[in-house]
């Protein structure tokens, strides 16, 4: 049974669209674009190179960091992919979306990405480096209290009411 048959609606997807299936590495595939539309940029890498970078006019100093090999930083890949998807969905949806995209998405992700002390590019001041290791996780014991999963999905009845 898919989400639509179960009465579950995701407000971030077009009506009747299913979320992307996870790939082997657990990452989702490209989002389902609304019927009759397609992205202006085919992928995150093209969007970063052709749209984002040419518009960012910041001096790379110890207050702002950027790494030209952003694709070698897992957190950067996830955040930039989220920015590209939000940009494309805004563009496809039309209306006055640019201000909302900058304020809601870019202004929240870019300072975290480019922060010299806490961002993933913090060690890349003069050259690309991966001096930090990814976090690790130990398996939780069966008796550990685990919070219930949360989701942005709502039931169809809730949306109709």
VEXTORGU-745045 format. One record per residue (C-alpha): residue number from 1; x negated, y negated, z negated; residue in three letters. Coordinates in nm, 2 decimals. Example, Ala and Ser with C-alpha at 12.3 -4.5 7.8 and 13.67 -1.06 7.14 Angstrom:
BEGIN
(rec 1; (-1.23; 0.45; -0.78); "Ala");
(rec 2; (-1.37; 0.11; -0.71); "Ser");
***
This chain:
BEGIN
(rec 1; (0.00; 0.00; 0.00); "Unk");
(rec 2; (-0.14; -0.34; 0.09); "Unk");
(rec 3; (-0.10; -0.66; -0.11); "Unk");
(rec 4; (0.19; -0.79; 0.10); "Unk");
(rec 5; (0.38; -0.46; 0.06); "Unk");
(rec 6; (0.32; -0.48; -0.32); "Unk");
(rec 7; (0.46; -0.83; -0.33); "Unk");
(rec 8; (0.13; -0.99; -0.41); "Unk");
(rec 9; (0.05; -1.32; -0.24); "Unk");
(rec 10; (-0.29; -1.49; -0.24); "Unk");
(rec 11; (-0.25; -1.87; -0.19); "Unk");
(rec 12; (-0.59; -1.90; -0.04); "Unk");
(rec 13; (-0.51; -1.67; 0.25); "Unk");
(rec 14; (-0.27; -1.72; 0.54); "Unk");
(rec 15; (0.07; -1.56; 0.50); "Unk");
(rec 16; (0.04; -1.18; 0.55); "Unk");
(rec 17; (-0.34; -1.18; 0.57); "Unk");
(rec 18; (-0.53; -0.93; 0.36); "Unk");
(rec 19; (-0.85; -1.02; 0.17); "Unk");
(rec 20; (-1.16; -0.90; 0.35); "Unk");
(rec 21; (-1.28; -0.55; 0.27); "Unk");
(rec 22; (-1.60; -0.52; 0.06); "Unk");
(rec 23; (-1.92; -0.42; 0.25); "Unk");
(rec 24; (-2.15; -0.15; 0.12); "Unk");
(rec 25; (-2.34; -0.41; -0.09); "Unk");
(rec 26; (-2.01; -0.53; -0.25); "Unk");
(rec 27; (-2.00; -0.86; -0.06); "Unk");
(rec 28; (-1.69; -0.95; 0.14); "Unk");
(rec 29; (-1.70; -0.98; 0.51); "Unk");
(rec 30; (-1.61; -1.30; 0.69); "Unk");
(rec 31; (-1.27; -1.43; 0.58); "Unk");
(rec 32; (-0.96; -1.37; 0.79); "Unk");
(rec 33; (-0.91; -1.70; 0.99); "Unk");
(rec 34; (-0.55; -1.81; 1.04); "Unk");
(rec 35; (-0.39; -1.67; 1.36); "Unk");
(rec 36; (-0.49; -1.85; 1.67); "Unk");
(rec 37; (-0.79; -2.02; 1.51); "Unk");
(rec 38; (-1.16; -1.95; 1.47); "Unk");
(rec 39; (-1.44; -2.12; 1.29); "Unk");
(rec 40; (-1.63; -2.40; 1.46); "Unk");
(rec 41; (-1.96; -2.24; 1.33); "Unk");
(rec 42; (-1.99; -1.86; 1.36); "Unk");
(rec 43; (-2.17; -1.81; 1.03); "Unk");
(rec 44; (-2.31; -1.98; 0.72); "Unk");
(rec 45; (-2.67; -2.00; 0.86); "Unk");
(rec 46; (-2.55; -2.19; 1.17); "Unk");
(rec 47; (-2.33; -2.42; 0.96); "Unk");
(rec 48; (-2.62; -2.50; 0.72); "Unk");
(rec 49; (-2.87; -2.57; 1.00); "Unk");
(rec 50; (-2.63; -2.76; 1.23); "Unk");
(rec 51; (-2.39; -2.94; 1.00); "Unk");
(rec 52; (-2.50; -2.95; 0.64); "Unk");
(rec 53; (-2.87; -3.02; 0.66); "Unk");
(rec 54; (-2.85; -3.30; 0.91); "Unk");
(rec 55; (-2.60; -3.48; 0.68); "Unk");
(rec 56; (-2.79; -3.45; 0.36); "Unk");
(rec 57; (-3.01; -3.76; 0.32); "Unk");
(rec 58; (-3.20; -3.70; 0.00); "Unk");
(rec 59; (-3.56; -3.73; -0.07); "Unk");
(rec 60; (-3.69; -3.40; -0.20); "Unk");
(rec 61; (-3.84; -3.50; -0.53); "Unk");
(rec 62; (-3.84; -3.36; -0.88); "Unk");
(rec 63; (-3.48; -3.47; -0.92); "Unk");
(rec 64; (-3.35; -3.29; -0.60); "Unk");
(rec 65; (-3.48; -2.96; -0.47); "Unk");
(rec 66; (-3.40; -2.79; -0.14); "Unk");
(rec 67; (-3.56; -2.48; 0.01); "Unk");
(rec 68; (-3.57; -2.44; 0.39); "Unk");
(rec 69; (-3.56; -2.06; 0.32); "Unk");
(rec 70; (-3.24; -2.09; 0.13); "Unk");
(rec 71; (-3.13; -1.76; 0.27); "Unk");
(rec 72; (-3.39; -1.59; 0.05); "Unk");
(rec 73; (-3.21; -1.71; -0.27); "Unk");
(rec 74; (-2.91; -1.49; -0.35); "Unk");
(rec 75; (-2.73; -1.75; -0.55); "Unk");
(rec 76; (-2.78; -2.01; -0.27); "Unk");
(rec 77; (-2.64; -1.77; -0.01); "Unk");
(rec 78; (-2.33; -1.72; -0.21); "Unk");
(rec 79; (-2.27; -2.09; -0.28); "Unk");
(rec 80; (-2.35; -2.20; 0.07); "Unk");
(rec 81; (-2.12; -1.93; 0.21); "Unk");
(rec 82; (-1.84; -2.05; -0.02); "Unk");
(rec 83; (-1.90; -2.41; 0.10); "Unk");
(rec 84; (-1.89; -2.30; 0.47); "Unk");
(rec 85; (-1.57; -2.11; 0.42); "Unk");
(rec 86; (-1.40; -2.40; 0.24); "Unk");
(rec 87; (-1.52; -2.64; 0.51); "Unk");
(rec 88; (-1.39; -2.42; 0.79); "Unk");
(rec 89; (-1.05; -2.36; 0.62); "Unk");
(rec 90; (-1.02; -2.73; 0.56); "Unk");
(rec 91; (-1.10; -2.81; 0.92); "Unk");
(rec 92; (-0.86; -2.55; 1.05); "Unk");
(rec 93; (-0.59; -2.67; 0.81); "Unk");
(rec 94; (-0.61; -3.03; 0.93); "Unk");
(rec 95; (-0.50; -3.34; 0.75); "Unk");
(rec 96; (-0.73; -3.55; 0.52); "Unk");
(rec 97; (-0.94; -3.26; 0.41); "Unk");
(rec 98; (-1.29; -3.41; 0.42); "Unk");
(rec 99; (-1.27; -3.61; 0.10); "Unk");
(rec 100; (-1.13; -3.32; -0.09); "Unk");
(rec 101; (-1.40; -3.09; 0.05); "Unk");
(rec 102; (-1.68; -3.33; -0.06); "Unk");
(rec 103; (-1.53; -3.39; -0.40); "Unk");
(rec 104; (-1.41; -3.04; -0.48); "Unk");
(rec 105; (-1.67; -2.82; -0.32); "Unk");
(rec 106; (-1.99; -3.00; -0.22); "Unk");
(rec 107; (-2.01; -3.23; -0.52); "Unk");
(rec 108; (-1.98; -2.93; -0.75); "Unk");
(rec 109; (-2.21; -2.68; -0.57); "Unk");
(rec 110; (-2.49; -2.89; -0.43); "Unk");
(rec 111; (-2.60; -3.04; -0.76); "Unk");
(rec 112; (-2.63; -2.69; -0.91); "Unk");
(rec 113; (-2.81; -2.56; -0.61); "Unk");
(rec 114; (-3.06; -2.85; -0.59); "Unk");
(rec 115; (-3.12; -2.91; -0.96); "Unk");
(rec 116; (-3.50; -2.89; -1.02); "Unk");
(rec 117; (-3.47; -2.72; -1.36); "Unk");
(rec 118; (-3.17; -2.49; -1.34); "Unk");
(rec 119; (-3.10; -2.44; -0.96); "Unk");
(rec 120; (-3.23; -2.16; -0.75); "Unk");
(rec 121; (-3.47; -2.39; -0.56); "Unk");
(rec 122; (-3.63; -2.53; -0.87); "Unk");
(rec 123; (-3.95; -2.33; -0.81); "Unk");
(rec 124; (-3.97; -2.43; -0.44); "Unk");
(rec 125; (-4.10; -2.79; -0.48); "Unk");
(rec 126; (-4.38; -2.77; -0.22); "Unk");
(rec 127; (-4.34; -2.42; -0.08); "Unk");
(rec 128; (-4.09; -2.14; -0.09); "Unk");
(rec 129; (-4.13; -1.93; -0.41); "Unk");
(rec 130; (-3.93; -1.67; -0.59); "Unk");
(rec 131; (-4.09; -1.69; -0.94); "Unk");
(rec 132; (-3.77; -1.60; -1.12); "Unk");
(rec 133; (-3.61; -1.26; -1.14); "Unk");
(rec 134; (-3.24; -1.19; -1.11); "Unk");
(rec 135; (-3.05; -1.12; -1.43); "Unk");
(rec 136; (-3.00; -0.77; -1.53); "Unk");
(rec 137; (-2.71; -0.59; -1.70); "Unk");
(rec 138; (-2.69; -0.29; -1.91); "Unk");
(rec 139; (-2.39; -0.06; -1.89); "Unk");
(rec 140; (-2.13; -0.14; -2.14); "Unk");
(rec 141; (-2.04; 0.14; -2.39); "Unk");
(rec 142; (-1.69; 0.29; -2.34); "Unk");
(rec 143; (-1.58; 0.15; -2.68); "Unk");
(rec 144; (-1.68; -0.21; -2.59); "Unk");
(rec 145; (-1.38; -0.45; -2.58); "Unk");
(rec 146; (-1.35; -0.57; -2.22); "Unk");
(rec 147; (-1.13; -0.86; -2.12); "Unk");
(rec 148; (-0.85; -0.79; -1.88); "Unk");
(rec 149; (-0.94; -0.88; -1.52); "Unk");
(rec 150; (-0.81; -1.22; -1.40); "Unk");
(rec 151; (-0.71; -1.30; -1.05); "Unk");
(rec 152; (-0.57; -1.59; -0.84); "Unk");
(rec 153; (-0.32; -1.36; -0.69); "Unk");
(rec 154; (0.04; -1.42; -0.79); "Unk");
(rec 155; (0.35; -1.22; -0.73); "Unk");
(rec 156; (0.58; -1.31; -0.44); "Unk");
(rec 157; (0.87; -1.36; -0.69); "Unk");
(rec 158; (0.66; -1.62; -0.88); "Unk");
(rec 159; (0.58; -1.82; -0.57); "Unk");
(rec 160; (0.95; -1.81; -0.46); "Unk");
(rec 161; (1.08; -1.92; -0.79); "Unk");
***
